[in-house]
Each structure stands twice: as structure tokens, then as C-alpha cells.
Amino acid sequence: MNDPIAPDAARQSEVLAALSAVLPASCLLWHSADVTPYECDGLAAYRQRPLLVALPETEAQVAAVLRVCHHLKVPVVARGAGTGLSGGALPNAQGVLLVLSRFNRIKHIDPLARTATVECGVRNLAISEAAAKHGLYYAPDPSSQIACTIGGNVAENSGGVHCLKYGLTVHNVLQVRGYMVDGEPLTVGNLAGDSPGPDLLAAVIGSEGMLMVVTEVTVRLIPKPQLARCIMASFDDIRRAGDAVASLIAAGIIPAGLEMMDKPMTAAVEDFVHAGYDLDAEAILLCESDGTPEEVDEEIARMREVLSACGATAMRVSADEGERLRFWSGRKNAFPASGRISPDYYCMDGTIPRRRVADMLLAIQDMERSFSLRCVNVFHAGDGNLHPLILFDANQPGELERAEAFGARILETCVEMGGSITGEHGVGLEKIDSMCVQFSAAELEQFRALRRAFDPAEQLNPGKNIPSHARCAEYGKMHVRAGRLPFPDLPRF
């Protein structure tokens, strides 16, 4: 957990005076009580009040704020709805928090081109709601889609339960427009779907606000399927459930959604939303098919055959749209359900090869005993993206620190199994040390070089995502002190 730093009063007065020349008083907050609501994102264990908060209402004001901050060498952190879970929107104590929530207009929907151009503060779900009258929707659907913004989705390359078939944010965005650190406008991507030169759009998506401040996004819309049905499959053994995930993909089936929950998570969710889950199962899979009625009938039959061969003890197929939504309501409420059974929880986000799902769940069970903490698990099983929720009580001395160590060990195990330290939540501040595990010093320097090409002084969202050489060296020494070998790519001591 971080120790908040007090803003510098003289610096605050200087920056406030400069920004007051380009923003009305209603767009600036600096008193302690006013900026406190912005001191963290969804990773609430880390808190920091910014020097001040700017809430621009026009793109010209965004550019002006950036020009002022660039001139004064003031760090800038962009923020949307603050639903991120990795500390990516944590303010800088000596910097400006650039809050873009007022950019909430859907500018244009083109049903023929199947695109929507929206401002960065538009909620994810609002895009699909606006496109529904045209029989279209926006596919990436994070569990926080009712609140999270498209600008934040771009920053973190967010996914959702249907990302296996329809892809992450990077697969569904055509163009972004915004401003560089010095206030210069920049557009990357285009509406034709391809552009000459390096793919800067893919570099910006997932860059966590370090390359540019995005103000407008054009997304790809797809037709709403005629029918969707979901299978809830029960397993009496975690390994059989994990093997079933790999078997479905190996059979050439790409479900619209493929999610897995272990028994403790199922119990927590069922008590919360009453989705009709099998409480006797050691693990359940939710497998969805969508398309034409004929396509869905055929794919459901193939799924049932594979699941049965893998040892499913029971299967229920949603009888209607209401039941399908109930099945998914449980999965999408996994996080709040966990909040009902524990004073605090720490949500991790890593990725492993889907064939290692069972190995990871069994490894986490061993870690529960090692760290003396409970963990409930939900996976985007189809692409190996896991979300263990470590349960703890921050009021008990040492429990937060144990939860953080537990989470770091999960991420190390992801890398050991051939996976990644994040799937969709980003690195932010939470996983910055784990970057030292996955990447070599040379690879991290390439990341820094890309960043400096956009922002030479590293004023945009400093201290996040890419660890310094010194930080990685200290992380390696910590493992040596703990009696573990340093990771192969870390500097030698």
C-alpha cells in the first residue's frame, strides 16, 4: 500500500493560476474535500490526492490544459469513470488529474458502415443501447460496462465475457483521436480499417494513458445475433472442468462466451443473484452459442457432446432469454458477490494457456494455505484470462500485505506456465513489479523508447506500467532475501 504524498502548496498555486487562465472556475478543483473522490480508481488500496483536478468540457480546453502542464513540466494523469482495477488512474501528488467524464456525447452512428463515433467519456453499455435501434451492438463487454467508459477501455484494452469470439477493444476500434503531451492533435487508425506505416492504433490501445490523451473513439458495431443460448455445465473435479475448456477449442468450437467458476465463487454468487447455479459442483462452465437458430442448435449439440465426454455431471441449456441472462448475471456479479463475503478483496488479472487452467486452480489452492487467505476464482476460460479474488480484511495487521504477496505469486505462476501478468486490467501501479518477471531489461527499454517517442519527458501518467531498471533490481533482491532464486532476466547482483 502506498503512503500518500502531500501536494506542494506553492506549486499548486502556480499551476492553479496558469490553468485558471484557460479553464473556467467550474472546471477546476483543488480543495482537499473536493479532490478526495478522485484519489483512487477501482484499486482502492492505493490512494493519492492530486495537486488539482481539471474537468474540461471541450477539446480546446483539453489541448490548453496539456499545453500549460507541458510548459510548467507538470505530470498529467487522464481519468475516465475510475473503474480500472490496476491503479492506472491513480493521481500524481504533484500533477494534474485530467478528468474526461464530461465528454459523454455519442456523436454519430452509421448503421450502413456499422460504426459509432463517440466521445471518450461515453459508457461502454451506452454505445450498445444507442445502436440497438439499428439491430447493432458493441461487442466488448467488461463486467463494469454499465459504468466504465470507452476511453478507459481504450487505455486498458478491455475485454469481457464475449471476447473469445469477438475480440478485445483493440479488435473493435477503428480510430482514436486526441492530443499529445504538448497539446498537439493526433489521430491514429482510420475508418477504412487499415492504414500505411506502423500500426500506431494498436500501440495506443492498451498504453494506459502514457502516449496520448484520447478524446474521441470510433468503434466497430456488429449485428445482434438472432438467437443466443447458454449451457451451464457442472463438474465434480476441477481438472475435468479445465480439460473441457481445452477440448472445446480443440474441437474447433469458438463459443460466444466460455467462463469458469470454482465452487467457492459459485456459492458466493448464487447467494447474491440466485442465478440457478449448481452448488454441489466443484466447478461450472458457462458456454454460450449465438447466431441463427440453426447455427445455435448445431453448436449447442456439439458443445454438449464435448462436455459430456469430458465428464460433465450435469448440463442445463437456457430455455429462454431470461434464463440466459440469469446465467450471465451471476458471472457479471462475481466481484460484488465477493464483497458480500469478505470485508475486502484483491482482484488479480493474469493469463495462462487454456490447457493449464486446472493446474493454476490447484496451484492457487496451495497458495491459499501458504498465505492463510481464501481465494475465489472466476476465469474467462476460453482465452485463459483468470480473475482470482483474494479475500482479506485490511483492518487486520498484515493481511493487505499478504494479499499483495499472494497476488504477486499468482502472476509469477502465470509467467512460469507460459502466460502473461495481465489479460485486460492493465499494469498500472499494481503489476509494475511483475513486469520485471515477464520481460527482460532489453525488452523494458524498448517499451520506454516507444513511450519517449510520444512523450520525451514522460509527463503523461508517470510511474506506471514500465518499471525502472533500479526497481527491477530491487524486486530481484527481494526474492533473494526471501530465499528464492532471482528471475533469469533480472540484473545480476
Disulfide bonds with the S-S distance in Angstrom:
Cys436-Cys472 2.17
